Amino acid sequence: MPTVRLSHLSAEERRAYVLADNKLALKLQLGMFADHGDQTDVIEHGAVTSKPEQVRLSLPMRIRQRGVEMKLVLGAGVPQPAAKPDATLIRAIARGRRWFSLICDEQRPLNELAKEEQLSPRYIARHLRLAFLAPKIVKTILDGRQPPTLTLEMLRQVELPLCWEAQENQLGFD
């Protein structure tokens, strides 16, 4: 079970955080938002219970690992932060497409291309598969809306079918 370290918080702040049963529960004092305008903005989503001075907000969530970072993924119906495209993943797809074009259109052998790029042929070959990603998957990645589990490392390791529909099913884009 994932653990969140709250040692840097005061005792009162630590009591406000509870992670259990894939839910994030926040216990808030309404006075905390007195300087931030309308308090109802805070309690629009999730299951909310309140007392005159307190609000307890409970949201479905999952902790996902994405590359080397951990993400807290909030459930459906909860406003998500603006999508941030994964530059590493986008760059890898662009390289794979460019290398595929050089190999096919300019008839460059893989070993020659690898030498020019100062990379191993195996590295280039793993990226060539990205040239065949389904357009729907590429668009989703460009928009930054891919599932948190869809990382460059994951795409390098899985054996992707050439059929776009099968790719979408395998990667969770149904």
C-alpha positions, 0 to 999 in steps of 0.5 A: 500500500502506498504511503504518503509522508506528512511529517513536514505538516503540523498535527492539525494538517496531518489529521486533514489527510487520509488515504484509504480504500482508493479515496482521498479524504480531506477535512477542511475548516471553512475558515481556511477559505475566507480570503479566497472568495466563495467557499462553495467552489471547494465543495462542488465535486465528490461526496461532501458531508459538512458541519457548520464549520467543517467540510469533509470531501471524499474523492475516488483516486488511484496512485499510478507510477508514470516513468519515474514519477508518481501521479495521484489520479482523481476519478471521473467527474472531478475536474482535472488539471490542464493536460500537459503533453509528455515531451519525451514521448512526443519526441520519441514518436517524432524520431521514430517517424523520421527514422522510418521515413529515412529508411523507407524513402531514402533507402538508408540501411539501419546500421548506416542511420545508427552510425549517423545518429550515433545510436545503436541499431537496436535503439533505433529499431525500438523507436521505429515501432512508434511510427505505426501508432494509431492516429487516435493514440498519437492525437491523445498523446499530443493533447496530453490526455494519454493514460498515466500508465502510457509511457515511453518505457512501456511502449518500448517494452510491449509488442504492439500489433499493427492493427490500429484498433488492436493497439487502442484496445491493448493500450486502453483507448477503447 
